[in-house]
Amino acid sequence: MLKRWIVRALFSVLMVAVPVASALAFTVTDSAGKVHRLADYKGKWVLVNFWATWCPPCLEEIPDLIALHENKKNKLVVIGVAMDYRDPKAVLQFADQQMISYPVVLGDYRMAAQIGPVRGLPTSYLYNPQGKVVAYTVGALSRAAVEDYITKKK
């Protein structure tokens, strides 16, 4: 309980501390072949999460990311970008086992550069409904922290 509170508090501080910046117009293709463009999500919050199957904090946040993506009241879309993998099939099998319902992109650092630097995993970027990066964090995040941030910015 204390650990989750610390993570939530840290995320809130990091999210607030990041100045608003212009978003790069990213285009990524998920594992199902669907193209996702930032412009396609105008009017919605977009959370781009960089993760890896071997990363414990990444695995810890997956249930919260699923809940965020499936909770339509926040008008938030989650896009997961798998990084640092050897076998794409293993990543997709892992995503199926975890019942990840949000789009999964098989990424690399060149593709990630469209969105922003990935200095550690997990790394998340949050775009507001106008398509601007309003926050980013390196480290696990929680559903509550993201929802609190969105609520305060509405």
N, C-alpha and C positions, 0 to 999 in steps of 0.2 A: 504494500500500500504506500509506504513512504517513498519507495523507489519510483513508483508511477507518479506520485505527486511532484517529486523533484524533476522528473522528465517533463511533466506538464508545465511546471513553472519555468523551467529553462527554455522550453519551446516558446512560451508566451513572451519571454524577454527577448529571445532572438528574433521572433517574428516582429515585434514592435520596433526593435532597434534597426531594422533594415530600411534604408530609404527607398522611396518609390523610384523605380527606374523604368525606362521604356523596355518593353518586351521585344525580343527578337521574334520574328515571324517564323516559328518552327513548323516543320512538316515532317512527320514520322509515320512509318507504316507498321502496324501491329502484326502479330503472329498469324492472324486470320487474313491478312492482306488488305485490311481497311486502312485508308490514309486518314491521318488526324492532323488537321491544321489548326493552329491557334485561332485563326479567324473564324473557323467553323463553330467555335464555342463562345462567340460574343454574347454577352448577357448571362454567362455562367462563370462560376469560379472554376479554375483548372489547377489541379495539384499534380505536378509531374514528380514522380518519386523514382530515384535511381537506387537500385538494390542488387543484391547477389544472393544466390542460394546458400552460400557458405557463411553469410554474415548474420550472427545472432541478433543484433538489434534490428536488422531488416526483417527477420522472421517474426520478431516480437510485434512489429507494427502492422503486419499483414492483416490480422483480423480487424483492426481499427480502420485501415484503408478500405477494406471491403465494406464495412459499415458506412463509412463516409460516402463511398460511391453509390451505395444502394439507397441511402437516405435522400430522397428527391427534394425534401423541403429546403435544403441548403442550395439547391441548384449548383451542385459541385460535381465535377467529373474528375476521376483519378485516372492517370495514365502511368503505368509502371514500366520502367525501362530497366531491363536486366542487363547487368554489366559484368565484365570479368568472368566469362564462362568459357568452357572448352567445347561443350556439346550442346547445340541449340535444342536438340530433342530432349535432353535431360532437363533443361530449363522449362520447357513446355510441359513435360510430365510432372515436374515439381509444381508448376502453377496449377495444373489440374488437381493434383493431390491436395493442395492447399485451398481448393475451390475459389481461386481468385476470379472474381466476376468482372473486374475492370480490364481494359485492354492492356496486353503485355507486349512490349516492343523489345526486340532483340537488339540491344544497342552496343555502341562502341564509343570511344572518347571523341572521335571525329564527329559522329552524329550528335553526341551530347553537347558539343560546342555551340550548336544552334540555340541551346537553351541556357547554358551557363556552365561555369567550371564545376567539376565534380572532384572535390578535394578529399573526399572520404565517402564511405558508404554506411548507412544510407544518406543521401542528400535529397532534399525536396525543395521545389520551387513552387510558390503559390502565385497565381495570376488572378487579378480581380476581373469582374465581368466586363471591364473596358479593355482587357487584354494587356494590362501592365503588370510587371513583376512587382508585387508588394512585399514579398518576404521570401527568404530562403533559410534553410537550416541544414547543418550537417549533424546527423545523429537521429535517433529514433524520435518519432513524434506520436501523439495520441489523438484519437478522435475528439476528445473533449477540448484539447488545446486548439485544434483547427476550428472547431465549431465556435469556441469562445472568441477567437480572433475574427471570424467572419461576422459574428453577431455584433461585435464592437465596431466593425467597419461599415455596417449597413446604415 
